[in-house]
Amino acid sequence: MKKTAPKKKVTVTGGAGYIGSILVPTLLREGFRVQVLDNFMYGQTSLLECCSFPDFEILRGDARDERLVKECVADADYIIPLACLTGAPICDRNPAEAKGVILDALDVILKFRSKDQRLIYPTTNSGYGLGEKGRYCTEKTPLRPVSLYGRLKNAAEEKILAAGNSVSFRLATAFGVSPRMRLDLLVNDFTYRAVTDRFIVLFEAHFKRNFIHVRDVSRAFMHAMANFDRMKGEAYNLGLSDANLSKMELCLEIKKQLPEFYISESAIGKDPDKRDYIVSNSKIEKTGFKPEVSLQNGITELIKGFRIIKRNQYSNV
């Protein structure tokens, strides 16, 4: 009788967050053993559906706890560190905590991780900061972050790539419905305002950035696992190539589905998030990965979701 190969194990820190709540059930459905370490700081219940999977294990605790992390990574084939204080506002409010969760927690993983364990890390394309008008940021573009969050994530990427046997994704601004919902992401925020308030006042409406659906982020992790040997040692921009949009252009996309959405641009006032750039995603596309969820389809999904969600309890700040 032929023996079946043991299932690969994936350890995910911060696995009950916005991305992890999509990725973890996907991994389980694809036949992986999954162990999640999360402190559930937002009181979320987003992984309850996973409890019926015999190959799912959950540990409640801090990603900086050396005892717990050592236990989690001991027999992992893949390590995906998602634990993070995500976004510029929350990092600015809690700089010491941000460094701890983003950098110190990563140092703990690297301390106990062996060289043959594969590591996939999500950083952010916000490290590009202020781009040059009309010029796409590629993975070779100098990083010039304009926030503590961007600086910390850039430093984390350096650690990951220097450690070897790793892949880094420079994520565009994510959007879409997740069991651990967030309203503080730009597309989610603007669509929520369009559904609930029916108006928005924009500051510095010409600032551009790139976007990616949260399910496509999850798909990119699966793609990297399936193509790890030819992708390892590199950073990849991850976004929708047809969604390098200004804030005004984004609002006009939302208005196509919600015609009563009133958009006003203020001549005074400044956006605390100074990022302004366009991004090329051709490098990851050349590996065979293409996003599946368009911006318009994501907006449609969000409109439906925001007819369910009526309380502002899903923000990171």
Buried (B, 14 or more C-beta within 10 A) or exposed (E): EEEEEEEBBBBBBBBBBBBBBBBBBBBBEEEBBBBBBBBBBBEBEBBEBBEEBEBBBBBEBBBBBEEBBBBBBEEBBBBBBBBBBBBBBBBBEBEEEBBBBBBEBBEBBBEBBEEEBBBBBBBBBBBBBEBEEEEBBEBEBEBBBBBBBBBBBBBBBBBBBEBEBBBBBBBBBBBBBBBBBBBBBBBBBBBBBBBEEEEBEBBBBEBBBBBBBBBBBBBBBBBBBEBBEEBBEBBBBBBBBEBBBBBBEBBEBBBEBBEEBEBEBEEEEEEEBBBBBBBBBEBBBEBEBEBEBBBEEBBEBBBEBBEEBEEEEBBBB
